[in-house]
């Protein structure tokens, strides 16, 4: 169990529910335990310090790293990263949203009025194009 390793390095650990604990934060003198620990069904461990200390600082204080919060899965290193959308889906979206943008921009260039609905749709197109870029390149 991944949580067991972390819990064994903390002070004043108390179970608060199934797969949930609270403990003193190891980065400072805690008068009351403020570090919440939760083990997910898939074995991942989540941390939240109500005192505001970062997870990175907490892990460093107990000699662990972020990778220690995840269970080792056989063959995980050989699996390619899962992409939520196929490349053709992303390209289709980009083509469609680009067309929307061209139509609205064309209306502006040709002196036609742009309705609030057209402007709002242009904003949606811009957001979706940004999301497509993130799918391809990761967060900006």
Secondary structure, DSSP 8 states (H G I E B T S, - for coil): -HHHHHHTT-EEEEEEETTEEEEE-TTS--SS--EEEEE-TTS-EEEEETT---HHHHHHHTT--GGGGS---TTTTTS----SS-HHHHHHHHHHHHHHHHHHHHHHHTT----HHHHHHHHHHHHHHHHHHHHHH---
